[in-house]
Amino acid sequence: MRYRRLLRHLAILLAILPATLGCTSSGVREPTVAPSPVIAADTRVVADGRVVPLRWAALSSSTGGRVVEIAVEEGQRVSAGDLLLRVDDGPQRMALAEAEAALAGARAQLAQVRAGATSEEVAGAEAALAAANAAAQAAEGAAATARANLSRLQTGATAEEREIALRGIELAKNALWAAQGQRDAVCGATQGGAPGSCDAAKGAVQQAEEQVRIAEVQLRQVEQGASAQEIAAAQGQLRQAEGQLEAARADAARAEAALAQLRAGATPEAIAAAKAQVAQAEAAVERATLMVARCALEAPFDGGVVAVDARLGEEIGPGVPALQLADTSAWRVETDDLTELDVVRVAAGQRVTVVADALPDVALEGTVTSIAETSEVRASEVLYQVTIDLPDPDPRLRWGMTVAVTFEE
């Protein structure tokens, strides 16, 4: 197509060449004749271009997946919003169901917060507080007992405890003396007495002597006081009892606060937090719904299906073209070789004449609608694309036909 402009310029030169020459090739001047009229050179801008639809698009699935439905075929006319293709949306629908369930839970929680506590919940909180208070009281008693035991071990025996130990020795000695007297009486009797009675009397003496020794040991223990090990053990028991008391008091405080909150009803902060949970769940549902919708590829405008590149059952990736759609209700021309020297002579709204290579006898009128702001460099030449509207196109025009564009001055 680029030779078209060269041939056009060559024809102009050939047309004006005889008028510019004043002598023959031999150098002998011919008789003077009337000068031929001067042919003005055609200085209009000429460019090549291609016919394109009013709009077209290569459509792809934003999610990708396995193709489960192809609702159109090549050449079919569709309207904006018509279903073209669908990929498997099972995972997206599952995510939507989970989001809807979470939204229902958030709304139920908000309703519960607004409604306040039921009588059953208040009764349960009261019972929990009573149990916590009882546990705290029991822990206080255990701590008091452990504290008293440690104090007793650290201060030693009292006068009453020492007096009791001394009395225990006296009682044991009295029992020993009585046993000894019984033994002497039984064993010193006539030989006609029973030998078993003497042995029993001797055993009673030995037992009484052992009781005396035990009483003496108990007195020494009272006088010596508790050992270091006993005191350490008592201290450990006290620490454990005090820890249990602190935990029991904390439980009681929490139970009391929970009961007070139930009786007071929901605070503004609690309602605001529940509302925020609902809003977050609603946003999740909207996102999941959008992901389900994106599994269906719909026509963005009225037009015809030019190509179907996807196949039923195959996996397509996100962003990979699956169909091509074109609006051929009107045609445009896009130039592809308008140089930087020529583009400055072109303006939006300028009238042009378009001749298709396939229809050389048909001249179509058009209007420049836009001029590209940026250029494209091909073969070291700076080129700009110009878009031309054809208000009255020939019905025989087809997408991609090559045309010659002459920009009228």
C-alpha positions as CSV (number, residue, x, y, z in Angstrom):
1,M,0.0,0.0,0.0
2,R,2.9,2.4,0.6
3,Y,3.6,2.4,-3.2
4,R,0.2,4.1,-3.8
5,R,1.5,7.4,-2.7
6,L,4.7,7.1,-4.7
7,L,2.8,6.3,-7.8
8,R,0.5,9.2,-7.2
9,H,3.4,11.6,-6.9
10,L,5.1,10.1,-10.0
11,A,1.9,10.7,-12.1
12,I,1.9,14.3,-11.1
13,L,5.5,14.7,-12.1
14,L,4.9,13.1,-15.5
15,A,1.9,15.4,-16.0
16,I,3.8,18.6,-15.5
17,L,7.1,17.6,-17.1
18,P,6.3,18.7,-20.7
19,A,5.3,22.1,-19.6
20,T,8.5,22.7,-17.8
21,L,10.9,21.8,-20.7
22,G,11.6,24.5,-23.3
23,C,13.9,22.7,-25.7
24,T,14.4,19.4,-27.5
25,S,16.9,16.8,-26.5
26,S,19.2,18.0,-29.4
27,G,19.4,21.4,-27.9
28,V,17.8,23.0,-31.1
29,R,14.8,25.3,-30.1
30,E,11.6,24.3,-31.8
31,P,9.3,27.0,-33.2
32,T,7.4,28.9,-30.6
33,V,4.0,27.5,-29.9
34,A,1.3,28.5,-27.5
35,P,2.2,27.3,-24.0
36,S,0.3,24.5,-22.6
37,P,-1.7,25.2,-19.4
38,V,0.2,24.6,-16.2
39,I,-1.2,21.6,-14.2
40,A,-1.2,22.3,-10.5
41,A,0.3,19.6,-8.4
42,D,-2.1,17.8,-6.0
43,T,-0.8,18.5,-2.5
44,R,-3.5,16.7,-0.6
45,V,-2.4,14.3,2.1
46,V,-2.8,10.6,1.2
47,A,-2.5,7.7,3.6
48,D,-3.3,4.0,3.7
49,G,-5.6,2.4,6.3
50,R,-7.8,-0.5,7.2
51,V,-11.5,-0.9,7.8
52,V,-12.4,-1.7,11.5
53,P,-15.7,-2.0,13.3
54,L,-17.2,0.7,15.4
55,R,-15.9,-1.2,18.4
56,W,-14.6,-4.6,19.2
57,A,-13.2,-6.5,22.1
58,A,-11.2,-9.7,22.9
59,L,-13.1,-11.0,26.0
60,S,-11.6,-13.1,28.7
61,S,-12.7,-14.6,32.1
62,S,-11.2,-12.7,35.0
63,T,-11.3,-15.8,37.2
64,G,-10.3,-18.6,34.8
65,G,-11.4,-22.2,35.3
66,R,-13.0,-25.1,33.4
67,V,-15.4,-24.0,30.7
68,V,-18.8,-25.5,31.5
69,E,-21.0,-23.6,29.0
70,I,-20.6,-21.8,25.7
71,A,-23.8,-20.0,24.9
72,V,-22.9,-18.5,21.5
73,E,-21.3,-19.5,18.2
74,E,-19.3,-17.6,15.6
75,G,-21.5,-15.2,13.6
76,Q,-24.2,-15.0,16.2
77,R,-25.7,-11.6,17.1
78,V,-25.9,-10.7,20.8
79,S,-27.1,-7.9,22.9
80,A,-25.3,-6.2,25.8
81,G,-25.6,-8.4,28.9
82,D,-26.2,-11.7,27.0
83,L,-24.4,-14.7,28.4
84,L,-21.5,-15.7,26.2
85,L,-19.5,-18.2,28.2
86,R,-19.4,-19.6,31.8
87,V,-16.6,-21.3,33.8
88,D,-17.1,-23.6,36.8
89,D,-18.2,-21.5,39.7
90,G,-18.4,-24.2,42.4
91,P,-15.6,-22.9,44.6
92,Q,-17.0,-19.3,44.3
93,R,-20.5,-20.4,45.2
94,M,-19.2,-22.3,48.2
95,A,-17.3,-19.1,49.4
96,L,-20.6,-17.2,48.8
97,A,-22.5,-19.6,51.0
98,E,-20.0,-19.3,53.8
99,A,-20.1,-15.5,53.6
100,E,-23.9,-15.5,53.7
101,A,-23.8,-17.8,56.8
102,A,-21.3,-15.5,58.5
103,L,-23.6,-12.5,57.7
104,A,-26.6,-14.2,59.2
105,G,-24.6,-14.9,62.3
106,A,-23.4,-11.3,62.6
107,R,-27.0,-10.0,62.2
108,A,-28.3,-12.4,64.8
109,Q,-25.5,-11.2,67.2
110,L,-26.4,-7.6,66.6
111,A,-30.1,-8.3,67.3
112,Q,-29.2,-10.1,70.5
113,V,-27.0,-7.2,71.6
114,R,-29.8,-4.8,71.0
115,A,-32.4,-6.9,72.7
116,G,-30.3,-7.3,75.9
117,A,-30.1,-10.3,78.3
118,T,-33.0,-12.7,78.8
119,S,-34.3,-13.6,82.3
120,E,-32.6,-17.0,81.9
121,E,-29.3,-15.4,81.2
122,V,-29.6,-13.1,84.2
123,A,-30.6,-16.1,86.5
124,G,-27.6,-18.0,85.2
125,A,-25.3,-15.0,85.9
126,E,-26.7,-14.7,89.4
127,A,-26.0,-18.4,90.1
128,A,-22.5,-18.1,88.7
129,L,-21.9,-15.1,91.0
130,A,-23.2,-17.0,94.1
131,A,-20.9,-20.0,93.3
132,A,-17.9,-17.7,92.8
133,N,-18.6,-16.0,96.1
134,A,-18.9,-19.4,97.9
135,A,-15.6,-20.5,96.4
136,A,-13.9,-17.3,97.5
137,Q,-15.2,-17.8,101.1
138,A,-13.9,-21.3,101.1
139,A,-10.5,-20.1,99.8
140,E,-10.4,-17.5,102.6
141,G,-11.0,-20.2,105.2
142,A,-8.3,-22.4,103.8
143,A,-5.8,-19.4,103.7
144,A,-6.7,-18.5,107.3
145,T,-6.0,-22.1,108.5
146,A,-2.7,-22.3,106.7
147,R,-1.7,-18.9,108.1
148,A,-2.5,-20.0,111.7
149,N,-0.6,-23.3,111.3
150,L,2.5,-21.5,110.1
151,S,2.2,-19.0,113.0
152,R,2.0,-21.8,115.5
153,L,5.0,-23.6,114.1
154,Q,7.0,-20.3,114.0
155,T,6.1,-19.2,117.6
156,G,6.6,-22.6,119.3
157,A,4.6,-24.4,121.9
158,T,2.4,-22.6,124.4
159,A,2.5,-23.0,128.2
160,E,-0.7,-25.0,128.0
161,E,0.8,-27.4,125.4
162,R,3.9,-27.9,127.7
163,E,1.7,-28.5,130.7
164,I,-0.2,-31.1,128.8
165,A,3.0,-32.9,127.8
166,L,4.2,-33.0,131.4
167,R,0.9,-34.3,132.6
168,G,1.2,-37.0,130.0
169,I,4.5,-38.1,131.4
170,E,3.1,-38.3,134.9
171,L,0.1,-40.3,133.8
172,A,2.4,-42.7,131.9
173,K,4.6,-43.1,135.0
174,N,1.6,-43.7,137.3
175,A,0.4,-46.4,134.9
176,L,4.0,-47.9,135.0
177,W,4.0,-48.0,138.7
178,A,0.6,-49.7,138.8
179,A,1.8,-52.3,136.3
180,Q,4.9,-53.0,138.3
181,G,3.0,-53.5,141.4
182,Q,0.6,-55.9,139.7
183,R,3.6,-57.8,138.3
184,D,5.2,-58.1,141.7
185,A,2.0,-59.3,143.2
186,V,1.3,-61.9,140.5
187,C,4.8,-63.2,140.0
188,G,5.7,-63.2,143.8
189,A,2.7,-65.4,144.7
190,T,3.0,-69.0,145.7
191,Q,4.3,-71.4,143.1
192,G,0.8,-72.7,142.8
193,G,-0.1,-69.6,140.8
194,A,-0.7,-69.7,137.0
195,P,2.6,-69.0,135.0
196,G,0.6,-67.3,132.3
197,S,-0.6,-64.6,134.7
198,C,2.9,-63.6,135.6
199,D,3.9,-63.3,131.9
200,A,0.9,-61.1,131.2
201,A,1.8,-58.9,134.2
202,K,5.4,-58.5,132.9
203,G,4.0,-57.6,129.4
204,A,1.8,-54.9,130.9
205,V,4.9,-53.4,132.6
206,Q,6.8,-53.3,129.4
207,Q,3.9,-51.5,127.7
208,A,3.7,-49.0,130.4
209,E,7.4,-48.3,130.2
210,E,7.0,-47.7,126.4
211,Q,4.2,-45.2,127.1
212,V,6.5,-43.3,129.5
213,R,9.2,-43.1,126.8
214,I,6.6,-41.8,124.3
215,A,5.4,-39.2,126.7
216,E,8.9,-38.0,127.3
217,V,9.6,-37.7,123.5
218,Q,6.4,-35.7,123.0
219,L,7.6,-33.3,125.8
220,R,10.9,-32.9,124.0
221,Q,9.1,-32.1,120.7
222,V,7.0,-29.5,122.4
223,E,10.0,-27.9,124.0
224,Q,12.1,-28.0,120.8
225,G,9.4,-26.6,118.5
226,A,8.9,-27.2,114.7
227,S,11.7,-28.2,112.4
228,A,12.9,-26.1,109.4
229,Q,11.3,-28.6,107.0
230,E,7.9,-28.4,108.8
231,I,8.0,-24.6,108.6
232,A,9.0,-24.6,104.9
233,A,6.1,-27.0,104.2
234,A,3.7,-24.8,106.1
235,Q,4.9,-21.7,104.1
236,G,4.3,-23.5,100.8
237,Q,0.8,-24.5,101.9
238,L,0.1,-20.9,102.8
239,R,1.3,-19.6,99.4
240,Q,-0.8,-22.1,97.6
241,A,-3.9,-21.2,99.7
242,E,-3.3,-17.4,99.1
243,G,-3.0,-18.0,95.3
244,Q,-6.2,-19.9,95.3
245,L,-7.9,-17.1,97.3
246,E,-6.7,-14.5,94.8
247,A,-8.0,-16.5,91.8
248,A,-11.3,-17.1,93.5
249,R,-11.7,-13.4,94.3
250,A,-10.9,-12.6,90.6
251,D,-13.6,-15.1,89.4
252,A,-16.1,-13.5,91.8
253,A,-15.3,-10.0,90.4
254,R,-15.7,-11.2,86.8
255,A,-19.0,-12.9,87.7
256,E,-20.3,-9.7,89.4
257,A,-19.2,-7.5,86.4
258,A,-20.9,-9.9,83.9
259,L,-24.2,-9.8,86.0
260,A,-24.0,-6.0,86.1
261,Q,-23.6,-5.8,82.4
262,L,-26.5,-8.1,81.7
263,R,-28.7,-6.1,84.0
264,A,-27.6,-2.8,82.5
265,G,-28.1,-3.9,78.8
266,A,-26.0,-3.3,75.8
267,T,-23.6,-0.3,75.8
268,P,-23.3,2.0,72.7
269,E,-19.8,0.6,72.2
270,A,-21.1,-3.0,72.1
271,I,-23.8,-2.1,69.6
272,A,-21.2,-0.3,67.4
273,A,-18.9,-3.3,67.5
274,A,-21.8,-5.6,66.5
275,K,-22.7,-3.2,63.6
276,A,-19.1,-3.2,62.4
277,Q,-19.2,-7.0,62.3
278,V,-22.4,-6.9,60.2
279,A,-20.8,-4.4,57.8
280,Q,-17.7,-6.5,57.4
281,A,-19.9,-9.6,56.7
282,E,-21.9,-7.7,54.2
283,A,-18.8,-6.7,52.3
284,A,-17.6,-10.3,52.3
285,V,-20.9,-11.3,50.7
286,E,-20.6,-8.6,48.1
287,R,-17.1,-9.8,47.2
288,A,-18.2,-13.4,47.0
289,T,-21.2,-12.5,44.8
290,L,-18.9,-10.5,42.5
291,M,-16.6,-13.6,42.2
292,V,-19.6,-15.8,41.2
293,A,-20.7,-13.2,38.7
294,R,-17.3,-13.0,37.1
295,C,-17.5,-16.7,36.3
296,A,-20.1,-15.8,33.7
297,L,-18.7,-13.9,30.6
298,E,-21.4,-11.4,29.3
299,A,-21.5,-9.2,26.2
300,P,-20.4,-5.7,27.1
301,F,-22.2,-4.2,24.0
302,D,-24.4,-5.2,21.1
303,G,-22.6,-6.9,18.3
304,G,-21.6,-10.1,16.6
305,V,-19.4,-13.0,17.8
306,V,-16.4,-12.9,15.5
307,A,-14.5,-15.8,17.1
308,V,-14.9,-18.4,19.8
309,D,-11.4,-19.5,21.0
310,A,-12.5,-21.5,24.1
311,R,-13.6,-25.1,24.0
312,L,-16.2,-26.8,26.3
313,G,-14.5,-28.6,29.2
314,E,-11.0,-27.1,28.8
315,E,-9.2,-25.0,31.4
316,I,-8.7,-21.4,30.5
317,G,-6.5,-19.0,32.5
318,P,-7.7,-15.6,33.8
319,G,-7.1,-12.9,31.2
320,V,-6.7,-15.3,28.3
321,P,-9.0,-14.3,25.4
322,A,-11.9,-16.7,25.0
323,L,-14.2,-14.8,22.5
324,Q,-14.0,-11.9,20.2
325,L,-17.0,-9.5,19.8
326,A,-17.4,-6.7,17.3
327,D,-20.0,-4.1,16.7
328,T,-20.3,-3.9,12.9
329,S,-23.3,-1.6,12.9
330,A,-20.9,1.1,11.7
331,W,-17.4,1.1,10.2
332,R,-14.3,3.2,10.8
333,V,-11.0,3.5,9.1
334,E,-7.7,3.6,11.0
335,T,-4.6,4.8,9.1
336,D,-1.3,3.1,9.5
337,D,1.2,5.1,7.6
338,L,0.5,8.8,8.2
339,T,3.9,10.4,8.8
340,E,4.9,13.2,11.1
341,L,5.2,15.5,8.1
342,D,1.6,14.8,7.1
343,V,-0.1,14.6,10.4
344,V,0.4,18.3,11.1
345,R,-1.9,19.0,8.1
346,V,-4.7,16.9,9.4
347,A,-7.3,18.1,11.9
348,A,-10.3,16.6,13.7
349,G,-13.5,17.2,11.7
350,Q,-11.6,17.3,8.3
351,R,-13.4,15.6,5.4
352,V,-11.7,12.7,3.6
353,T,-12.3,10.4,0.7
354,V,-11.9,6.7,1.2
355,V,-11.5,4.2,-1.6
356,A,-11.2,0.5,-0.7
357,D,-8.8,-1.7,-2.7
358,A,-11.5,-4.2,-3.2
359,L,-14.0,-1.5,-4.4
360,P,-11.9,0.9,-6.6
361,D,-14.9,2.5,-8.2
362,V,-16.6,3.4,-5.0
363,A,-15.5,6.6,-3.2
364,L,-16.8,7.0,0.3
365,E,-16.9,10.2,2.3
366,G,-15.6,10.3,5.8
367,T,-14.7,12.6,8.7
368,V,-11.6,12.7,10.9
369,T,-12.7,11.9,14.5
370,S,-9.4,11.6,16.4
371,I,-5.7,11.8,15.9
372,A,-3.3,9.8,18.1
373,E,-1.3,11.7,20.6
374,T,1.6,9.3,20.5
375,S,3.5,7.9,17.6
376,E,4.7,4.5,16.4
377,V,8.1,4.0,14.9
378,R,8.3,1.5,12.0
379,A,11.3,1.2,9.7
380,S,12.8,4.4,11.2
381,E,9.7,6.3,10.2
382,V,7.5,8.1,12.8
383,L,3.8,7.3,12.1
384,Y,0.5,8.5,13.6
385,Q,-2.8,6.8,13.6
386,V,-5.9,8.8,12.6
387,T,-9.4,7.5,13.0
388,I,-12.1,8.3,10.4
389,D,-15.8,7.7,10.7
390,L,-17.8,6.5,7.6
391,P,-21.4,7.8,8.0
392,D,-22.6,6.0,4.8
393,P,-20.5,2.8,4.3
394,D,-20.8,0.4,1.5
395,P,-22.5,-2.9,2.7
396,R,-19.7,-4.8,1.0
397,L,-17.1,-3.5,3.4
398,R,-15.4,-6.1,5.7
399,W,-13.2,-5.9,8.7
400,G,-9.6,-5.5,7.7
401,M,-10.1,-4.3,4.1
402,T,-7.3,-2.0,3.0
403,V,-8.2,1.5,1.8
404,A,-6.7,4.7,0.4
405,V,-7.5,7.8,2.4
406,T,-7.3,11.3,0.8
407,F,-7.5,14.2,3.2
408,E,-9.4,17.0,1.6
409,E,-7.9,20.5,1.9
